[in-house]
Protein backbone atom coordinates (compact mmCIF):
# COMPACT_ATOMS: atom_id res chain seq x y z
CA UNK A 1 0.00 0.00 0.00
CA UNK A 2 1.30 3.42 -0.97
CA UNK A 3 1.49 6.00 1.81
CA UNK A 4 -0.68 9.10 1.69
CA UNK A 5 1.05 12.48 1.64
CA UNK A 6 -0.84 15.71 2.24
CA UNK A 7 -0.25 19.30 3.24
CA UNK A 8 -1.51 20.16 6.72
CA UNK A 9 -1.43 23.98 6.60
CA UNK A 10 -2.81 24.24 10.15
CA UNK A 11 0.42 22.68 11.40
CA UNK A 12 2.63 24.15 8.63
CA UNK A 13 3.80 20.74 7.51
CA UNK A 14 3.36 18.02 4.96
CA UNK A 15 2.51 14.68 6.53
CA UNK A 16 3.04 11.14 5.31
CA UNK A 17 0.62 8.52 6.59
CA UNK A 18 0.52 4.73 6.42
CA UNK A 19 -3.20 4.13 6.82
CA UNK A 20 -4.13 6.15 9.89
CA UNK A 21 -0.60 6.15 11.31
CA UNK A 22 1.59 9.24 11.03
CA UNK A 23 4.88 8.09 9.51
CA UNK A 24 6.54 11.50 9.44
CA UNK A 25 6.39 15.10 8.37
CA UNK A 26 8.24 17.95 6.69
CA UNK A 27 7.78 21.27 8.48
CA UNK A 28 7.80 24.51 6.57
CA UNK A 29 7.34 28.23 6.82
CA UNK A 30 5.64 29.85 3.86
CA UNK A 31 6.08 33.53 3.15
CA UNK A 32 4.82 35.06 -0.10
CA UNK A 33 6.36 32.99 -2.90
CA UNK A 34 8.91 31.15 -0.73
CA UNK A 35 8.69 27.83 1.05
CA UNK A 36 11.34 27.45 3.75
CA UNK A 37 11.72 23.76 4.64
CA UNK A 38 12.94 23.64 8.22
CA UNK A 39 12.70 20.07 9.53
CA UNK A 40 11.91 16.58 8.29
CA UNK A 41 11.23 13.62 10.53
CA UNK A 42 10.35 9.98 9.87
CA UNK A 43 9.41 7.60 12.69
CA UNK A 44 12.30 5.23 13.40
CA UNK A 45 10.28 2.10 12.60
CA UNK A 46 9.70 3.43 9.05
CA UNK A 47 13.30 4.47 8.35
CA UNK A 48 15.06 2.85 5.43
CA UNK A 49 11.91 2.39 3.35
CA UNK A 50 12.33 5.50 1.20
CA UNK A 51 9.39 7.29 2.78
CA UNK A 52 11.44 10.38 3.58
CA UNK A 53 12.36 10.66 -0.08
CA UNK A 54 8.74 10.19 -1.15
CA UNK A 55 7.72 12.93 1.26
CA UNK A 56 10.37 15.38 0.06
CA UNK A 57 9.61 14.66 -3.61
CA UNK A 58 5.92 15.44 -3.01
CA UNK A 59 6.75 18.65 -1.14
CA UNK A 60 9.07 19.82 -3.92
CA UNK A 61 6.62 18.85 -6.67
CA UNK A 62 3.94 20.84 -4.85
CA UNK A 63 6.29 23.84 -4.58
CA UNK A 64 6.98 23.59 -8.31
CA UNK A 65 3.25 23.44 -9.13
CA UNK A 66 2.61 26.51 -6.97
CA UNK A 67 5.63 28.39 -8.41
CA UNK A 68 7.29 28.67 -5.00
CA UNK A 69 10.99 29.17 -4.38
CA UNK A 70 12.40 26.59 -1.97
CA UNK A 71 14.78 27.40 0.86
CA UNK A 72 16.11 24.03 2.11
CA UNK A 73 17.20 24.78 5.69
CA UNK A 74 16.56 21.13 6.61
CA UNK A 75 19.73 19.04 6.07
CA UNK A 76 17.72 16.05 4.83
CA UNK A 77 15.97 18.14 2.17
CA UNK A 78 19.27 19.77 1.17
CA UNK A 79 20.91 16.37 0.79
CA UNK A 80 17.96 15.02 -1.18
CA UNK A 81 18.08 17.96 -3.61
CA UNK A 82 21.84 17.37 -3.97
CA UNK A 83 21.11 13.80 -5.10
CA UNK A 84 18.27 14.89 -7.41
CA UNK A 85 19.64 17.87 -9.39
CA UNK A 86 16.40 18.21 -11.37
CA UNK A 87 15.00 19.91 -8.23
CA UNK A 88 17.94 22.32 -7.80
CA UNK A 89 16.18 24.94 -9.93
CA UNK A 90 13.56 25.38 -7.19
CA UNK A 91 16.22 26.97 -4.98
CA UNK A 92 16.92 30.55 -6.09
CA UNK A 93 20.32 30.64 -7.84
CA UNK A 94 21.52 33.35 -5.47
CA UNK A 95 20.96 30.90 -2.57
CA UNK A 96 22.80 27.89 -4.02
CA UNK A 97 26.10 28.69 -2.29
CA UNK A 98 24.35 29.36 1.01
CA UNK A 99 22.80 25.89 0.92
CA UNK A 100 25.82 24.11 -0.58
CA UNK A 101 24.11 23.29 -3.88
C-alpha positions as CSV (number, residue, x, y, z in Angstrom):
1,X,0.0,0.0,0.0
2,X,1.3,3.4,-1.0
3,X,1.5,6.0,1.8
4,X,-0.7,9.1,1.7
5,X,1.1,12.5,1.6
6,X,-0.8,15.7,2.2
7,X,-0.2,19.3,3.2
8,X,-1.5,20.2,6.7
9,X,-1.4,24.0,6.6
10,X,-2.8,24.2,10.1
11,X,0.4,22.7,11.4
12,X,2.6,24.2,8.6
13,X,3.8,20.7,7.5
14,X,3.4,18.0,5.0
15,X,2.5,14.7,6.5
16,X,3.0,11.1,5.3
17,X,0.6,8.5,6.6
18,X,0.5,4.7,6.4
19,X,-3.2,4.1,6.8
20,X,-4.1,6.2,9.9
21,X,-0.6,6.1,11.3
22,X,1.6,9.2,11.0
23,X,4.9,8.1,9.5
24,X,6.5,11.5,9.4
25,X,6.4,15.1,8.4
26,X,8.2,17.9,6.7
27,X,7.8,21.3,8.5
28,X,7.8,24.5,6.6
29,X,7.3,28.2,6.8
30,X,5.6,29.8,3.9
31,X,6.1,33.5,3.1
32,X,4.8,35.1,-0.1
33,X,6.4,33.0,-2.9
34,X,8.9,31.2,-0.7
35,X,8.7,27.8,1.1
36,X,11.3,27.4,3.8
37,X,11.7,23.8,4.6
38,X,12.9,23.6,8.2
39,X,12.7,20.1,9.5
40,X,11.9,16.6,8.3
41,X,11.2,13.6,10.5
42,X,10.4,10.0,9.9
43,X,9.4,7.6,12.7
44,X,12.3,5.2,13.4
45,X,10.3,2.1,12.6
46,X,9.7,3.4,9.1
47,X,13.3,4.5,8.3
48,X,15.1,2.9,5.4
49,X,11.9,2.4,3.3
50,X,12.3,5.5,1.2
51,X,9.4,7.3,2.8
52,X,11.4,10.4,3.6
53,X,12.4,10.7,-0.1
54,X,8.7,10.2,-1.2
55,X,7.7,12.9,1.3
56,X,10.4,15.4,0.1
57,X,9.6,14.7,-3.6
58,X,5.9,15.4,-3.0
59,X,6.7,18.6,-1.1
60,X,9.1,19.8,-3.9
61,X,6.6,18.8,-6.7
62,X,3.9,20.8,-4.9
63,X,6.3,23.8,-4.6
64,X,7.0,23.6,-8.3
65,X,3.2,23.4,-9.1
66,X,2.6,26.5,-7.0
67,X,5.6,28.4,-8.4
68,X,7.3,28.7,-5.0
69,X,11.0,29.2,-4.4
70,X,12.4,26.6,-2.0
71,X,14.8,27.4,0.9
72,X,16.1,24.0,2.1
73,X,17.2,24.8,5.7
74,X,16.6,21.1,6.6
75,X,19.7,19.0,6.1
76,X,17.7,16.0,4.8
77,X,16.0,18.1,2.2
78,X,19.3,19.8,1.2
79,X,20.9,16.4,0.8
80,X,18.0,15.0,-1.2
81,X,18.1,18.0,-3.6
82,X,21.8,17.4,-4.0
83,X,21.1,13.8,-5.1
84,X,18.3,14.9,-7.4
85,X,19.6,17.9,-9.4
86,X,16.4,18.2,-11.4
87,X,15.0,19.9,-8.2
88,X,17.9,22.3,-7.8
89,X,16.2,24.9,-9.9
90,X,13.6,25.4,-7.2
91,X,16.2,27.0,-5.0
92,X,16.9,30.6,-6.1
93,X,20.3,30.6,-7.8
94,X,21.5,33.3,-5.5
95,X,21.0,30.9,-2.6
96,X,22.8,27.9,-4.0
97,X,26.1,28.7,-2.3
98,X,24.4,29.4,1.0
99,X,22.8,25.9,0.9
100,X,25.8,24.1,-0.6
101,X,24.1,23.3,-3.9
